[in-house]
Amino acid sequence: MKQKFSIKKDDKVLVIAGREKGKVGKVLKVIPDKARAVVEKVNMIKRHTRAGQNAQGGIVEREAALNLSNLALLCPKCNQPVRVGRKKLENGQSARFCSKCGEFMDN
């Protein structure tokens, strides 16, 4: 069975562990198979690339993936790192909500 994660693309997250602890950023990509996420301007690495047909070579700086366990979702209303709950809606879909203020995160 496929595991559901509380963090999705375009969510605002806080890094709670590791070298980048305390940084806040927007999730650019979630990799569910590896339980990792790429966060904007967090965990920057230098990648040495070879020149290709279209692209120029050199040293490119880009974001590397972080483990989802090192990220905490920031509530859009209370702007604090929170745990996420799930509630079934009337139409049968599941929606995420903030465990501190009760605000729904999926619009």
Secondary structure, DSSP 8 states (H G I E B T S, - for coil): -----S--TT-EEEE-SSTTTT-EEEEEEEETTTTEEEETTSSEEEEEE---SSS--EEEEEE-EEEGGGEEEE-TTT-SEE-EEEEE-TTS-EEEEETTT--B---
